[in-house]
Amino acid sequence: MGTLTGLAVEIIGLAIFLGPHVFVTMRNERASLVARIGEWPYRGLFSLISIAGIVIIAYGFASYRAAGTIVVWNPPAWTRHIVVVLMWPASIMVAAAYIPGNIQRVLKHPMLVGVKTWAFAHLCANGDLGGIILFGSVLAWAVYDRITLKHRADPGAPPILVGGSKNDMIAIVAGTIIYLALGFVFHPVVIGVAAFATSAMGN
């Protein structure tokens, strides 16, 4: 697969993944669809489309990088350390969205904060067109979604019971496991870039 083909596949994957997430912010349209097909069929369809989008994004981005990137600018080598450092708290924040405790109380929407941290960190270390499109698109969506949350009249999904410091410790452990899995398994195997080596993350 060539560079442009891989880039096209990545963009298609982004459209498939971000499309349903943008649709969630359209509360009237979402409510109408749920009323027609039911809450759980909607959730199942949402999950399947999202997973398909992630797989296509990963495949396209990995193929694009393997064929040769389109360099827009060359980030300094030290920006790679930004990714390594920020991905740990980003992973913990994502975990805290499902194991809510004091972290959630402070951040309110730890999932979105984690996603924005992930995207921002990778934008700092990736100056190629594919990376800018990928991480820039996700960052733009996360910012947009956070803005829309302030204006939603409906409560959305039922809230997850919020715990205390015990849940924070569980979230930290779970987030650390996610962080290590991403660095030692996902990045080198799927993306083809070593996350913790000297040449980690960037070009």
N, C-alpha and C positions, 0 to 999 in steps of 0.2 A: 504494500500500500504506500502510495506516495505522500509527500508532505501535505499537499493541498487536499488530497482525498481524506487523509487522517484528520485534518483540520475541519473539513466539511462534516465528517462523522461526529466529531466532538461537538460541533455547533448543533447538529440534529439532536444529539443526546441532551444538550443543555435545554433545547426547546421542549423536549419530551419531559425532562425532569422539572424545569421551572414553570412550565405551563400549568400543571395542576396546582402548584404552590401559589401562583398568582391567582388562580381561580378561587382558591380558599378565601382570598381577601374580598372577593365579590360576593358578599354575604347573601344578598337576595337570590342570586343565581344559584349559589350553593344550596340554599334552603329549598329551592324549587326542585333541584336534582335529587336531593335527599328524600324529599316528599314523594318523588316518582319511583325511585328504586330502593329506598330504604337506607338507614344509617350504616348498617354493617356491609351491605354490598358496595356502598359508596366508599367506605374505608378500605375494603379489599381492593377495589378498582384503583383507588388512589395509591395504595401501597405497591401494587403490581406495576403501574405506570412509572412510579418513582424509581423502583428497583431497576426496571428496564432502562430508564434514563441514565442511572448511575453506571450500569454496565456498558452502555453505548458510549458515554462520556469517557470512561476509563480506557476502553478499547481504542477509541478515536485518538485520545490524547497520547496514549502509549505508542500508537502507530505513527502519529505525527512526529513525536520525539525521535523514534527509531529511524525515520526517513530523513531527518534533518530539520531543525527548527528554523523559523523565520525570525531573525534577531531584529528587535526594534531598538533596544538599548542594552548595555552591558552593566548589570548591577555589580557593585563592589563585592569582592569575595566575602567580606564580613557580614553581608546581609543574609548569608546562609545560616549564620548563627541565630538570627532573629527567628527563623522558622523553628529551629530546634528548641529554642527557649520558649516561644509562645505556644507551640503546639501542645505542651504539657498542660498549662491551664485551660487551653481551648478544649482539650479532651475531657478534662475534669468538669468543665461547665456543661458540656453535652451530656455527660453522665448525670450531672445534677438535675437536668431537666426531667429525668425519669426517676431519680432518687432524691426528691426535693427536701431540702432542709434549710439551714441558714443561708447557704449560698444562693438558693432561689429567692429567699426573702430580700436579700440585698440587690440581686441583679434583676429580679422580676421575671425576666425571660432569658434564662441562662443558655438555652439552645441557640437563640439568635445571637447572643453575645459571643458564644463559642464559635459559631459559624463566621461571624464578622472577624473575629480574631484570626481564625484559620485563613480566611481569604486575604486579609490585610497582610499577614505574615508572608504568605506565598507571593503576593504581588510585589513585595519588597525584594524578593530574591529571584524573580523570574521576569526577564526582560524580553522574552520572545512573544510573538503574536498569539500563539496558542495559549500560553500561560496567562497573558493579559486578558484574553477573551474569557477564559475559564474562571479565573479568580475574580476578575472585575465584574462579571455577570452575577456570580453568586453573592459578592459583596453588595452590589446594587440591589439585588432582590432582598437580601436580609435587611438593609436599611429601609427599603420600601415597605416591607412587611411590618417592621417595628413601628413605622409611622402610621400605618393603617390600624394597628392594634389600638392606638390611642383614640380612634374614632369609631370603633365598633360598638354598636348598641347591644348586640346579642352576646351572651356569655361564652359562646363557643363550646369547645369540648368540656366535659365534666372535669373539674379540677382534681389533680392527684393529691391525696392526703399529704400534707406537709409535715415532716418530722423535725428533729432537732440536730444537734451536733453529731449524734450517732449516724444519721443519714449522710452528713457531710463527710465523715470518715469513710463510709462505704462508697460514696461518690468519688472520693479522692483515690481510693484503691482501684475502683472500676475504671476511672479515667486514666490512671497510670497504666493499667493493663491495655487499654485501647491505644494509648500513646506508644507503648512499646510494640504492640502488634502492627500499628501503622508504620513505625520506623523500621522494624526488623523484618516484617513480612510483606505488607501491602506495597510499600514504596519500591523495594528492590525487585519483587516478583512481578507485580502488576505494572508499575510505572517504568521500571527499569533503571531507577536512580537510587543509589544508596543514601539513606537519610542521615545516618550518623557518621559516615565516613568523611574524609577531608573534602571530597567533591560533592557533598550532600546538597540536595535541593537546587538549585539554579542550573545554569548552563554547564 
